Every structure is written in structure tokens, then in C-alpha cells.
Amino acid sequence: MVFFKDAVEHVTRAARVFRQPGGHMILVGLDGTGKSTVVQLASHIAGSELFKLSLHRGYGITEFRDDLKQVFKLSGVKGLTIVFLLTDADIVKESFLEDINCILNSGEVPDLFDAEELDAIRMELRQAASQADIPDTKDSVYQFFTGRVTRNLHIVLTLSPAGGKFRQRCRMNPAFVNCCTIDWYDEWEEEAMLSVAEVFFENAEFIADESYDLKILKERVGRVCVDIHNTIGTAALKYWDEMRRHYYATPSSYMEFIRLYSKMLRENKQSFINNKERLENGLSKLSEANDLVGTYQERLKTLGPQIDEKQRDTEVLLEQLQKDQDAVEQVQEIVRQEEEIMKRETEIVQEYAEECERDLATVLPALDKAEEALKSLDKSDVRVVRTYANPPELVKSVLRAVCVLFQKKDDWAAAKQMVKEPDFLKNLLTLDKDTLPGRVFHKLKKYSKHEDFNPITVGQNSGPCESICLWVLALEHYYEVNKMVKPKQKRVEEAKEALKLAEGSLAQKQASLQKIQQHLNMLQDRYTESVNQRESLKQEKITTGLRLQRAAVLIDALANEKVRWQESVKTLELKLQGLVGDTLVAAASVAYIGPYTAKYRKDLLVSWVDMSKSAQIPITDKFDLVKSTVDAHQVLKWQNEGLPHDSHSTENALIVKKAQKFPLFIDPQGQAFNYIKEMEGAGLKIVAASDPNYMRTLESAIRVGEAMLLKEVTESLDPALRPVLLRETFTRGGHTVIKLGDTEIEFNDNFRLYMTTSMSNPHYLPAVYIQVNIINFTVTFEGLQEQLLSAVVRQEKPQLENQRSELLESIAADLQFLRDLEDKSLSLLQKTEGDYVKIFKYPLGNLNPLPCL
């Protein structure tokens, strides 16, 4: 919000009235001068709540009375300070003003509440009236209620002096003049409009030559914006004098113009810069393609010798590899044979060792059994043996045999002395049987050879000696077996030593084989790498040849494009230089010239261009509204969709596409109607404004995002359309919604609304100009001539007219196709880094597919 002197004065004046008990206001001025905005801000400053009507289709006196009841309850029962805002658009029926006149005069509306409602009000006010020392009677409490309404309710009427309604309303309702403070809203002063432009242009990114000071340029543009708005007022008077047609340019129109200019300047600047950068990048890549041709040619020259050299290296490596392979195979065969011999000999030695182990295993159990028998003897058994003075002969033989084993004298005295030793049994168990000499066992034979020398017979004479006899015989048997096994064990050990030496020799040969194999693998790797390098060089030669061919094709295919891109870059540079002025005149055209006829439009454009040049604002020398705003292929597309071919109709289509407000066409000949039908196609919903159910169709189109055409609109718009026309949307739950009456529906951004009227010279008041973009689609002489010629040709030579239509469609399609190909090529060039030639499958000028490398 921009605060200038007049706005501050209006706000403070309204806030002062709202602070006075029973203060009411009438704000008189054309729609779009900021009256409603001032009321909202002033009510907030005064601490009051703002109440506005929520209109819907079919809103009448009954609904208005219900809203009045709500206002009375808020101010009279709850005691809130209410500012009741009633605009021109809210006065659907003049009877509304009769009730307002009564409120201004007496503070009440006769018969507004019925008896039941009055009783409810008295019940709610009883406590407040008692605190104010008001008697608890119907009349007293009602007077207390109306008094609170009179103090707390502030009625504000915002009326427009345009037309004759304002004068008539003041005559019919004298309280408007007698009981209200009247505040007149005139046209904004130039200083105010300049301050608005300065605020909007403060963050705008202007672009111009270095010779321009951007701050001064913004000031000049702001001044020209004010002058353009003033010329509209002058042209509107001339328009009325000469054509008897009404036109209103309000401060709201000026604000819309400033917003539209800021938006178009930002979009055009970004679009021009992006296109310029894309074209320059494309030209740069084409220049690089020329350089790449020479690079590829030089590369092809060096690749041939490199391939020959690599071929020779590969052959040498292959020859060496074959020799080494033969040597490796010979060594492998020798090692294999030795491994087999080693395996067989190892198996023989292993079998021989196992045989020795088996022989020993046959005597060890008997020896273990004898040792177990010895362990079963205790000291008492030994003591019995010691007590023998003259034992049996077998007992003596056993003990003498023990003396022989211990290599002692084999007589009874020595035996008896041995038995008396304290560790006799332990010595028996720990005797080293493997170290006893053979002569011991030879001497032992003279005892063991007797038939009676066996454990059973001995046991009959002495139990302890039975175990000792068993032990002696087990040792003797062990000796006999061991005497046979020892030579075998010796041979086994000798064989193991020999195997060990053989294994060492084999390990050395295997190590040598591994080294040779590693060397062979290294040669194999070198050979493989050499082959790969050779093949890579061959493939590179093929690829380079193809890329050289492709680069030549690309340069040849885009040769014409290069010239056109260079011209386009120059054109864009000129457009960027004149961007500020071109966009200024284009935005003014979209915002203001819609209701004018072709002659007035042309005069206004000439005057605006002259203003820009006089103010030293950069602008294209030969400014053309259509050429500077839209592309030629877009115009052809519009014409193929049914747009008449005259410049006036093209300007109308341009305004529809660029304007931010929904269009309302003055369309007495039905040209706009046919164009919209053709452009939107079968999905267009067409409804008459007189249809009582058209709001249902509107709600459906808003939800789905479809296009809707409202035809036969009268000079006054349905108040229920106001939220849609002003796009009064808000966000709820992450969705954009709009409120129509008491219903909230989701708003689809793809929704489009068109309105047409068949009246040739309608009188739309400023309130309508604020809500819609009025566009005069009345047929021009140029357009009529074109349409009559087409009708004559269609009648006389329909085939020729069909060919003409097909040609126009074909031209538009070809231009669009060319534009798409250009965009694709430039986009690929822009996104690709490095050797970009390989990305083109279908270069311009040669649509034969090329393999993508």
C-alpha cells in the first residue's frame, strides 16, 4: 500500500468519523479511487469491525434484512463497534437504500424484528440494561437497544457519481445528505501517481545501455506512466464527443497498468536474455564445429602410423609369447611327472609305516594288560613275596627272570634283595623296554622256555608272582616283535628323508614354473593391452571419420540457421535496448486501449511512442505493438483458430493473452464469439447471462479448470460474479479456494472465463472497468473486407478457399515445427559439454538418422 497525501487525509477523516458515536459517511467518487481500501484501513485504526455483504445470485430484500438483523445484534446486543460498508455493487435493489435511510434518521428499521426476535433481544440485554439502571420493561429495553445501535453502528456508503443514479438516490433519501459526512474522492494527483510508480519500480530490474542512469530512467518511466494515464482521460472525452461512447480510466486502472508493466518487463527481460544466450551458445558451438573439422583431420593423419606401429608391436609380443608358452609347457610336463612319482612313493612309505604300526599294535595290548596287573598289586602282595624263606622253584624262576631284565645277578639272594626295595613295583612299571639289550632277552630264555613258566602255573604257587610272570612274558614278546619292526621303521625314516629332499627339489621346480608362468601372464597382458590399443585406435579412426562427416553435415545443415541466428541475436539486442520503452507501450496498450476502435488505438500508440522518445526512454525506432509482443507463428495460430486477419482483431487477441483480468467483448457481429468457440474447442461451456442456473456451470468450470463463455451480458454485471472477476481467492488446507456466496470451492488455475455482449455501444460504469478487461471486437473495415472476400471466394470457388485455409494451417504448422526444431537444437547445444557433435541424431537440414556415437 502506497501512502500519499490525499490517501492519508481520507484515512484520517474516516477514522475520526468512526470514533464519533453515530458517525456515518458517504464516500463519493468513481470506482477504483480507493474508497473501500480507505474504509478497511480506517475501521482498523478506529478499533471497529468491518461488515460487508456477501452477495449471491438471487440476493434480495429478505437476505438484506437478515444481514441488517445481524448488524443490529452485533452493535446493539454485543455492543461491538461496527462499520457497515455498502458499495454501489451491493445495492442490488433500490429498496435497500430505504432501510438505510431509516437507520440514518431514527437508528432503526420499522418491523425489522418480529415479536419473538424482540423477546430474545430483551432477554439478552436484560443484564446490561439493569447495570445501566434501565427499567425492565419492553419499551425501555428496546429503547436501550436502539440507543446502542445508534452509538455503535457506522454506515458507510461508497457511491459513484457516474450516471444519474447518484443524484436520484440523494433526492429520494435526504438522510444521505443530512446525516452523513460526505467525503469526495477526486482523481489522483500526479504526485500521488508518481509515488505509486516509484514504489513499484523500486525493485524492478530495468535494462538499458550504459549511457542511461537507471535511477533517472525509472523516474522518467514513472512520469511517462502518469502522462499515459492522463492521455486516456483526454481520449475518453474525445471518444464521447466524437463517437458518443463512454470510457472510464480510474486510479485502479492506473494501478493495474503499473502492475502489468512490472510483470511484463520482468517476463520479457528474462525471455529475451534466455533466447539471446541460447542463440549465442548455438553460434559458439557452430564456430567450435568449424575448428573441430581441422582437429579431426589432423587426428586422422596421425592415427594411421600409430595403428601400424601398434600392429608391429603386437606381432613381436605374439612371437615372444608363443616361445615362452612352449617353455612353460615343457617345465609343466617335468613338474607333472615328478609330482606323480612323488605321489606314488609317498603312498608306499605310508603303507610301510602303517604296517609297522599294526605289528606293534598286536603286542601293546598284552603289555598294557601286564602293566595293569602290576598296578593291581599293592605293598601287602610284595610283603608276602618278601617273607618267602624258601619259595617254590617257579617263584624263584620268575624273580630271577626279573633280575635278568634289570641286568642284575640272577640268584635268589639278589632277587630277594630286589624285592625288598621300597619302589620295587614302581621300578617294574617304569622299566624302559625299548633300551634293553638283546643279550638280556637271550639270557631270559633259559627261564621263559620252560613249560611251567606261564602265569597260570605260577599263579598256582604265588598270586603276586602271576602278574610279574605275565609282565615278563609280555616284555619278551614285545622285544621279539620290536626286533622285527625296527628295521622296517628305519627304512621308513630313510624313505621319508629321501621324500623330503625330493619335495624340496619339486618345490624349487614349482617356484621356477610359477615365475615363468607370471612372466608369461605379463606377456599375455601386454599382448592383450596392445591388441586393445590397436583395436581402440582402429575404432577411433572410424569414429573420428564419422564425426568429421557429421561435423561437416552439421555445419552444412545449420549454415542457413547460423545466418538466421545471427540476425535473431541482433534483433534481440535491439529489443533488449528498447525493452523498457517497448514494454511500457505494450503494457499501456493491454491495460487501456481495449474499448477503443482502431483509429483511436493508433493515435494513442503514436502519442505514447512520441512521449517515450521525448522522455529519452529507450524504445524501438519503428515500434509495432504486435511484432514487439508476440511471434509471427503465434499470430498465424490465432488466425487458424478463427481470429479475423485484420490488425485490430490481432491486437484484441494479444490483449486477451497478456491481460490479467477476464475479458468482456463488445461483439455485435459475433466475431469474438466465433473465435472463442473455435479456439477453446468442444470443451468450452457456453451459457447465457440470463440463465438462472449459470452459476452451477460456473462453479463446475472453476473446479475442473475448464473454459466458460458467458454470452449476452448486460450493462450491469451480476454481483455474484465479483469474487470470480477479482480473483478473490485464498488458501485453505494447502488448496486455493474461492468463496461464491456461502459456498467455498476449490479454484483451478486453468479456469478461463470469457464474456460477450451483442450491444454495439454499451455504457459500462467504472465498477465494470475495474472487474473486467473490456475489448471492442466490433468489425473493422479492413476485417470486413477480408471476411467478405473470403465469403465470395467460398461461394464462387470453394476449393480455392479450402486450399487457402489449408495453406495457412500448413504455414503455421511449419513455422511451429521449425521453432520446435530450433528449440531442440539450441537446447541440446546448451546442455551438452565437450564433444557435442556426437549428440545429433537428426541435424537440421538433413533429417536422415545418424548413428549416435
Secondary structure as GFF3:
##gff-version 3
##sequence-region A 1 853
A	DSSP	alpha_helix	5	19	.	.	.	ID=ss1
A	DSSP	beta_strand	25	28	.	.	.	ID=ss2
A	DSSP	alpha_helix	35	45	.	.	.	ID=ss3
A	DSSP	beta_strand	49	52	.	.	.	ID=ss4
A	DSSP	alpha_helix	61	72	.	.	.	ID=ss5
A	DSSP	pi_helix	73	77	.	.	.	ID=ss6
A	DSSP	beta_strand	82	87	.	.	.	ID=ss7
A	DSSP	three_ten_helix	88	90	.	.	.	ID=ss8
A	DSSP	alpha_helix	95	106	.	.	.	ID=ss9
A	DSSP	alpha_helix	115	131	.	.	.	ID=ss10
A	DSSP	alpha_helix	138	152	.	.	.	ID=ss11
A	DSSP	beta_strand	153	159	.	.	.	ID=ss12
A	DSSP	alpha_helix	165	172	.	.	.	ID=ss13
A	DSSP	alpha_helix	175	178	.	.	.	ID=ss14
A	DSSP	beta_strand	181	184	.	.	.	ID=ss15
A	DSSP	alpha_helix	190	201	.	.	.	ID=ss16
A	DSSP	alpha_helix	214	243	.	.	.	ID=ss17
A	DSSP	alpha_helix	251	376	.	.	.	ID=ss18
A	DSSP	alpha_helix	379	386	.	.	.	ID=ss19
A	DSSP	alpha_helix	393	405	.	.	.	ID=ss20
A	DSSP	alpha_helix	412	419	.	.	.	ID=ss21
A	DSSP	alpha_helix	424	429	.	.	.	ID=ss22
A	DSSP	alpha_helix	438	448	.	.	.	ID=ss23
A	DSSP	alpha_helix	455	461	.	.	.	ID=ss24
A	DSSP	alpha_helix	463	557	.	.	.	ID=ss25
A	DSSP	alpha_helix	559	577	.	.	.	ID=ss26
A	DSSP	alpha_helix	579	592	.	.	.	ID=ss27
A	DSSP	alpha_helix	598	614	.	.	.	ID=ss28
A	DSSP	alpha_helix	625	629	.	.	.	ID=ss29
A	DSSP	alpha_helix	632	640	.	.	.	ID=ss30
A	DSSP	alpha_helix	647	658	.	.	.	ID=ss31
A	DSSP	beta_strand	663	666	.	.	.	ID=ss32
A	DSSP	alpha_helix	671	680	.	.	.	ID=ss33
A	DSSP	three_ten_helix	681	683	.	.	.	ID=ss34
A	DSSP	beta_strand	685	688	.	.	.	ID=ss35
A	DSSP	alpha_helix	694	704	.	.	.	ID=ss36
A	DSSP	beta_strand	707	711	.	.	.	ID=ss37
A	DSSP	three_ten_helix	719	721	.	.	.	ID=ss38
A	DSSP	alpha_helix	722	725	.	.	.	ID=ss39
A	DSSP	beta_strand	729	732	.	.	.	ID=ss40
A	DSSP	beta_strand	735	740	.	.	.	ID=ss41
A	DSSP	beta_strand	743	746	.	.	.	ID=ss42
A	DSSP	beta_strand	752	757	.	.	.	ID=ss43
A	DSSP	alpha_helix	766	771	.	.	.	ID=ss44
A	DSSP	beta_strand	773	776	.	.	.	ID=ss45
A	DSSP	alpha_helix	781	796	.	.	.	ID=ss46
A	DSSP	alpha_helix	798	831	.	.	.	ID=ss47
A	DSSP	three_ten_helix	836	839	.	.	.	ID=ss48
###
